Structures are given as C-alpha cells and as structure tokens.
C-alpha cells in the first residue's frame, strides 16, 4: 500500500488545527475573558500554519488577566 503525500498533508492540517485550538483554549483561559472564542479563532487560524504560529505568539505574549475572587472583593468593602 502506498501513501500519497497529498493525502498525508490533507490529514495533517486538520490535526494541526485541532492542536492549535486546544493550545489556544488553554492560553485563552489565562489570558482572555472568552476562552471559547480564542479556541475558535485558534482552530481557523490553524488551517493556515504561519497564521496559527503568529496567533499563538500573540496569545503567549499577552498579559494574564486578573480576576478578583468574590470573597476577596467582599472583605475589602
């Protein structure tokens, strides 16, 4: 059985997009208030690998968001 390189390439792009979506979701939980949107954008940018790498670099370099706990905000008031 021979494997066509076109077939392998067509299988790798969706796998890469899923991996980028997973990484984007994990980064999105720490860096954004909408991790699902970050994951969706990561998936679609994963279909174009250079764009996906730029998107991941932007997410990594973005500062973490600060969330206040309800207990912490109540004790300060």
N, C-alpha and C positions, 0 to 999 in steps of 0.2 A: 504494500500500500504506500503510495507516495502522498506526501503532504504538499499542497500548493502554498507558496509563501503568501499569496494574496489572501488565502483563507486564514492563515495564522495571523496576518495583520488585521484582518477584519474581526478576529476574535479578541485580539489584544486591546484594541481601542475601547470597547465597552468594559472590559475588565479594568483597564486603567481609569476609566471614568468612574466606576464604582469605588475604586480605591481612593480617588481624589475626593469623591463625595463623602466617604467615611472620614477621611482626614479633615475635610472642611467642617463636618459636623462637630467633631471633637474640638477643633480650634474655635469654631463658632460658639460653642458653649461658654468658653472662657473670654472670648474677645468681642462678641456681639450680643445683642438682646434677642436676635432672631436666628438661632442656630439652624432651623429647618430651611430658611431662605438661603443661608450660607451654604448649606449642603446641596440645595437645588442648583445654585449658581456654580458650585464646585463640580457637580455632575456634568452640566452642559459645557463648562469650560474644559472638562476632562476629555471631551470629544476632539479638542484641538490641544495636543500636549504642550506646545510652547505657551499658550494662553493659560493653561492649567498651572504650569510652574510659576508664572507671573502672579496668578491669583493666590497661590499658596504662599509665595514670598510676601505678598501684601498682608495676608492674614497673620503670618508669623510676626511680622514687624509691627503690627498694630498693637497698641497698648491694651492690657487687660481691663475689663470693666470692673467697677467696684459696686458691689451690691450690699446694701445695708440690711442687716437682719432686723426682723420685727422687734425682737427683744432689745436689741441694741438701740434702735430708734426710740423705743418707749422709755428706756431708762434715762435717756438724755433729755427728755421733755419734762 
